[in-house]
């Protein structure tokens, strides 16, 4: 039985996110106004999203549609926060070696959450501010996975 268009439109893309560098003059007006509204909020020129969208002439629904998908390129270069989930063997020193590796790569660990170890493994989720790190995130993941006691490392979130 062929699937309906409506069903196919509700399926979300679950693969890796893809990014494009796009010249500003070809972006839709709603996307550009979303950036303007976010900048007003970031500079403190307005207090609420309502005030920001009103000032730039954008609907709140359009703002919420685009706000998490559009970022100024220079902001992304300055402030990158990556959330990494890792499965670590439950042995003394493993987590401290992971944290030392991140520090040596000039990453700034913002948060750490560790589950209680079960069957000799613990899940650790860390958020790392990566703007001063010289390596690409893929290289960082490879280095984490090559650490003794790290069984899995993957990005579960990225933002600014």
N, C-alpha and C positions, 0 to 999 in steps of 0.2 A: 504494500500500500504506500503510495507516495506521501511524503510528509508535507503538511501545509506550509505556506510562506510564513504565517504567523508563528508556527512552532519553530521554524528555522531561525526566525528573527529573535526568539527569546533565548537561544543558545548563546551563552557567553564564551568568548575566546579564553581558553585556559592555558594556552602556551606561554612562552616567555614574552614579556612586553617588548614591543618594538617602538623605537623612537626615531623621529625625523627632524632634521634641521630645516625649517621652513622660513622663507622671507616674510617679514611682517605684512607687506602690502598685499599678499594673496590670502591672508587669513580672513575668515568670516568676521563680520562686525561684532557678533556676540562674543567670540573668543577674545578679540582685542579689548572689548569693554570689560570683560572679566578680569583681564590682566590689570587694567586701569583701576578697577574697584579693589583688587587685592593690594595694589600699591598704595592706594589711599588708606586702607586699613593698616598696612604695615608701617606707614609713616605716622600714623596716629592722627591724620587729618579728619577722620570720621571715627565714630565710636562703634557703629553697628553696620552689619551687612546691609540692612535696609537703607541707611543713609548713603552708603557707598554706591549701591546700585541706582539709587535715585539720582545721585549726583552725575553719574556717567550715562544715565538713560538706558538702563538694562533691567530686565525683569529678574526677580529673585530666582525663579525657576531656571532661567538660562545661566545665572551665576552658579547655582548648585550643580548644574549639568556639567559645566566646564572647569570649575575651580580646582579639582584634583588632577586635571589632565594638562593644564597649561602653566608653565613656570618660565620666568625670565631665565635665559641661559646663564647670565652672570651670577644669578642667585644660586642656581644648581651647582655651578662650579665652586662657589664659596661654601655652601652649607649642604653637605650631603650626609644624611643619616641612613644607615643600613642596619636592618635587623636580621641577625643570623641565628639560625637554630642549629644546634649541634648535639649529637649523641656522644657522650664521653664515658669511657670506662670508669668505674668507681674505684679509683686508686689515688693515693695521695700525690698531689703535685700536678695532676693533669690540667685542672682548670687554671692554676697559677701559671703554668707554662703557656697556655693559650693566651692568657691576659698579657703576659710578658711579650709574646710574639706581636700582638696587636700594638702594644706600647712601643716596641722597637720599630714598627712600621709607621709610627707617629699617628696612630689612631687614638681617639679619645673615647673610652668606654663610658657610656651614659647610664645604662641600666644593665642589670644582670638578674636573671630569674633562673633558678635551678630547681628541678623536681627532686623528690626523694628517690634515691637509686632503687631500682627494681631489677632483679636478676643481673646484678653487676653493671648496670648502665643507668646513667642519668641524662635527662634532657636539659640542656642549658640554652637559654635564649638571651642574646646580648644585643643591645643597640649601640652602634659605634658611629661617632661623628668622623667622617672620612675625608674632609676637605683638605687636610694637610698631608694625607697619605700619598706617596709617590706612585704606588702600584694600582693597577686596575683591580676592581673587585673580584674578577675571575681569578687573577693571580693570588689574591689574598685567600680566597676559598681553597685554591690548590695547596697553598702553604699550610693552611689550617688542617686540611685533610691528611697532609703528610706528617703531621705531628703525632708522636706516639700517644696512643690512647684515644685519639679522635676517630670515631667510626663513621661519622657522617657530618657534613657541614653544608648548609644551604641557605640562600637568602629567602626570607619569608616576607620581607617588607623593605621598601626603599622610599625615601622622601626627603623633604627639606624642612 
